[in-house]
């Protein structure tokens, strides 16, 4: 686990961040006074979770999920989002919510998203979840040059001593989680 964390830390450097910030150019002539450009936005998609970590900052899991009306209202006056974070609960339990985000973005006047971040516990990487991520990635990569499509979707994984105890209690190993994350990377090379 420590080796995985060290690799992740090495890859996250300021040059990579600077490169990404220059990828997409915004046509400022299309901006109206009522339009909003956001550097960062976080949307909590669901409070459902398949783990019960004692230290969870989201509290106990519930069956609450975001609605399309809320997403549409949020995106209504936004022109551009540099970093869109999708969170939960466990978002892999609700691939239809990722599709709903993609559809809401497509139907809004928003011109684009620079990057999408999300965190998963890595236990539920189904084909449906991967396909929903693929659809979102295809939307996000519009307007980028072919050689600038790395790191459009950042997938974080909750894998530390606290989560490992809960994962092991539920029958998951580090190898299970690593294999699930590799499944995402294989299907979506633009992810990191």
Secondary structure, 3 states (H helix, E strand, C coil): CHHHHHHHHHHCCHHHHHHHHCCCCCCHHHCCCCCEEEEEEEEEEECCCCCCCCCCCCCCCCCCECCHHHHHHHHCCEEEEEEEEEEECCHHHCHHHHHHHHHHHHHCCCCEEEEEEEEECCCCCCHHHHHHHHHHHHHHCCCCCHHHCCCCEEEEECCCHHHHHHHHHCCCCHHHHHHHHHHHHHHCCCEC
